[in-house]
Amino acid sequence: MIARIGGTRRPSVPRASRRAVRLAALATAVALGAVGLAVAATPSSAAACNGYVGLTFDDGPTGSTGALLSVLRNNNVRATMFNVGQNVQGNPSAARAQVDAGMWVANHSWNHAHMTSMGQSQMQSDLSQTNAAIQSATGVRPQLFRPPYGETNSTLQSVASSLGLRQVIWDVDSQDWNGASVGQIVSNAGRLQAGQVILMHDGIQNTRDAIPQIMANLSSRNLCPGMISPSTGRAVAPDGTPPTTGTPTTPPGTPTTPPPTGGCTATATYPNVWGDRYNTSVTVQGAANWTVVVAVTAPQRITTTWNGTPSWDGSGYVMTMRSNGSGNTFGFTTMMNGNSGARPQIRSCTTG
């Protein structure tokens, strides 16, 4: 997809010379060997992350999204995909594949226009339409927004905020849109520091080829790919917790906040954690007849439940559990599917 900055076209990626291709292939092969160790790392070595960075890919989904997701999965990477609404509408299965692969999906406008030239109502329509397309395709409501070309103003920020979107620009530009070579992309990514975000793009071969070496370099500095916090716009651990440098501990229970008029509180604990799955036990207080809504992070999946009656939303990641007379404690087993850090979020606890 052609993008513009300040009204000028971004040049498409030029064909590399044969020599450059050979060098890129060699660098990729070496990087893949190094990253192979990282993918096979034990949980204790994975816990050595002393900071997180946000790897982001704009302008998808494209015809190459499947290839990008394959490279990301092979290198144990979770990234944020800033999707263009009309692309999602035209290729909803590719957008869904992003979520199924454990990526986070975000809003990058409807058709990559210069949004600062729009009026407020037009901005509102553009972002709302994009949100709706992404949610329809993936079952996920975006929480992040990146304005095309990084162009923004106070009106656009206000509109985004009114729709529950946190504006995210970038700290490091990979220059992949500007014909950067694999080596240049790797070098640019080397400037990333903990908490920072890098701009990359879906659909560029050099970007895909650079990912193994980017990951090897990050690993050598004890930096890991993370999510972008909707609260701060900075990169944090994939489950939203601060970085740790010691042995991981079982996350504490997560109580809900009861409604102002009363209601119930649900608290989650994790009594059993294995290499590929874990159990969650939820205790409800304040009501004998309750409904609790729980969400898991893709690609994790709940496989078994007990002491309640479950139902699911269209995405398969949000479970509504209702009391069935078995008491005020229910539980479920979640398969990690490669995401060992995330734990379920209790979204609400209501009576009845």
N, C-alpha and C positions, 0 to 999 in steps of 0.2 A: 504494500500500500504506500502511495506517495504521501508524504507529510510536508508541511510548509512551516517555515519559521520566518516571522516578520514579512510574510507575503511572498517569500521566495521558495522555490521548490527545493526540498532536500534531495540531493543527488542519489540515484540508486547505487547499490553496491557494485563496483566495477568487477570485471572478470580478473581474477588473480593470474599472475604469470605462472608458468609451469613450475618455476623454481619456488615461488611463494607457496604454491599448493603443496609441493613436496615438503617444505619446511613446516607448514601448518599440520600436515598429516603426521609428521614426526613428532611435533610438539603434542599433538592430541594423543598419539600412542603412548608417549612417555607419561602424560598426565593421567591417562586411563589406568596405567599400571600403578601410579601412586594413589589414585583415588580408590582403587580396588581395596587397598588396605583400610581406607576410611570407612567404606561401606561395610566391611566385615568387622568393624571395631566392636569391642564389647561395650555393654552399657556403662561401665565405669570409665572407659576412655571417652565415650560420647559425652559424659558429664563434665569433661575438661573444658567445655566452652566457657570462656571468660567474657564473652560478648556476642552480640548478634547483629547481623546486617540484613537489610531488606533487598532481595533480588527481585526486580520488577521487569515485566515484559509488556510493552504497549502494543496497541493496534490490532489485537487478535479478536476473535479467532480467525486464523487464516488457513489456507490449504496445507500449511506446514505445521500446524499446531500439534498434530499427532507425533511428528518427528521431534518437536521440541519437548513434548511431555515424555517421550521415550528417553531422551538424553537426561532430563531432569531426574526421572525415576532411577535410571542407571547410576546416577551420581548422588543419590540420596538427598535430593534437593526439593524443598518446598519453596514456592515463590508466589508472588502476587501478580495476577494477570489483570492489567487495566484494559478492559474490553470496550470496543466500539459497539454501540447499540445495534446499528444496522448489520454489522458483521455477525452478532449473536443471533439476530432474527433470521439471517440467511443461513446460519450453520449452528443451530441449537445443540446438535449432538456433540460438536467439538467443544462448546462451552461446558456442556455437562461432563465431558471427558476431563476437563481441567479440574473440576471439583472431585470427580472420582479418583483422580491421581493425587489428591491431597493438596491442591493449590487453592489459594484464596482468590476470589473473583471480585473485581472492583469496577467502578464507572469511569469511562474515558470519553464521555459525551456520545451523542447519537451518530454523528458523521464526521467528527474531527474538524469542525468548523472553528473559526476565530470567534470564540464566545464573548470576548470583551466588546465586540461590535453589536452584540444583541441587546435587546431590552430585557427587563427583569422577567416579564411574563414568558418571553421566548426561552430564556435560560431555564425557567422553571419547567416548561414543557419538554425541553431537550433532555434534562437530567431525569425527569420523572419517567419519560418514555424509555430511556436507557435502563433505569432501575427495573422497570416492569419487564423488559425483554430479558434481562439477566435472571431475574427471579423466576420468570416463567420457564426458562431453559434449564436452570440449575437448582431451583428450590431455595436459593440463597439470596437474601436481600443485601445488596452492597452497603458497606459502611465507609468506604473510601472513595475519593474522587480525585482524578488527576486532570487538570485542564489541558486541552490540546496545546502543544507548543510551550507549555508552562505559562501561558498568558492568563493573567487573572486580575481582578479588581475587587473592591469592597462589595459591590453588588453581587458578583458571582459567588464570592465566599459566603455572603449572607444567604443566598438562595441554596447553596449546597448545604449549609448548616441547617436550614429549615427542613431539609429532606433527610436529615440524620447522616449526612456525609461529611467526613473529615477530609479537607483538602491536603493532598500530598504531592509535593514537587519532587525534587531529587537533590542529593548532595554531590553525586558523581555522574557525569555523562559518559557512557561508554564510547560514544561517537560511532556506534555501529550503523546508524542511519546515514552517516557521512562517509561511508566507504572504508571505515577503519578495518585494518587487517586483523587476523586472529591475535597476533602478537600485540598489536596496539590496544585491542579490547582487553586482553589480559592485563596489560600494563596499566590501563586506566582503572580497571577494577582493583588493582593493587593499592590504590589510594584510599579504599574504604576503611573507615574506622568504626568501632562499636557504636551501634545505634543509627548508622547512616544508611542511606538508600541509594541504589544505583539504577540508572535508566538504561534499559535494553529494549529490544523489539522482537516480537514474534515474526517469523517468516524470513529471517536472515541466516544464511548458512554459516557465515563466519562467527556469528554469535553462538550458534549451537556448538561449533567446533571449539570455541573458547571455554565453554563451561567446565570441562574436566580440569583444565589448568587453573581456572579461577578457584575452583573448589580445593584443589591441592594447595594453592597459595593461602587461602583462608584458613585451612586446617593447620598449616604450619604456624599460623599466628593465633591459634586457638579461637578463631572466630567461626561462627556457625550461621547458616541461613535461618532467619526467623520470620515472624509475622510483623506487620506494621500495626502498631497500636492505634485503634480508632480514637483514643483519648489524647495521645501526644503526637502522633504521626511519626514516631521513631520506631526502629526495629527492636523487638523484644523476643523472648523465648516463644516457641510455637504455641504454647498454651497460655501465653500472656504473663507469665511470672518473670521476676527479675532473674538475671543470669546467676548460675551457681558454679562454684569451682570445686566443691566437695562431692561426696557420695550423695546421690539423690535420695530424698526421703519421701515417705508416703505423704501426698498432699493432704492438708487438713480438710475437715468437713466444710461444706459450703452452704450455710443456711440461707433461705430466702428471706426477704423482708415482708412481713405480714402487711396486708392492706390496712390503711388507716382506720377502717371501721371494724377491724378484727379479721380473723381468718386462721390460717394454719402456717406452720413453719416446717420446712423439710430440710434435713441435714444429711449430707452424703459423706460416707467414709469408704475406704478401699481396703477391706480386710485381706484380700488375696491378690497378689500380682505375680504373674508368670512371665515367661519370655515373650509369649505371643498374645496374651489376653489378661484380663483382670476382672475381678468382681467388684461391683458397687453395691453397698447397702445404704438404703435411704430410710431414715426414721422421721415420721410425721408427728408433730405435736400440735394440739389445739383443735383437732377435729377427728371424729371417728369415720365420717364419710367425706373423703377427700379426693382431689384430682391434682396430680403433680405433672408438670411439663418438664421434660429433660431433653437436652440437646447434646449430641456427640459431635466431635470434629472429624470431618472426612480425612482420610479414608476409613476411619474406624467404623465398626458396625456392631450393633447390639444383636446377639444371637440367641440368648436365652433369658427369660424373665421368670420371676416367681412372686407369689403372694400379692398379685394384683392383676388387673385386666388392662393390657396395653392396646394402643392403637397408634397409627403412624401418619405423618403428613406425607405429601407427595415426594419429598426428597429422600425419605427413608432415614434421615438423621435426627428427626425430632419425634420423640415418643411422648404420648400422653398416657399416664398410668392412673387408673381409677381403682379405688378400694373395692375389694370383693368379699369382705367379711373375714379375711385372714389376719386381721390385726393392723397395726400402724407401722409396720416395717415391711418394705418390699426390696427386691434386689434384681440385678441383671448382670449378665456376662457380656463384656465387650471385647471383640477381636481388635488388636492394635493395627494390623495390616500395614506395618511399617512405621506407624506413628506412635512411638512409645511414650511421648511426653504429655500428650493432651489427656485431660480427664473431663467427664461430663459436666455440663453446666445445668443447674436447676433454674429454670426460667420463672416458674411460678408455682405456688401452692394455694389452691382455693378450696372452699368447702362445697360439698354437694357433688 
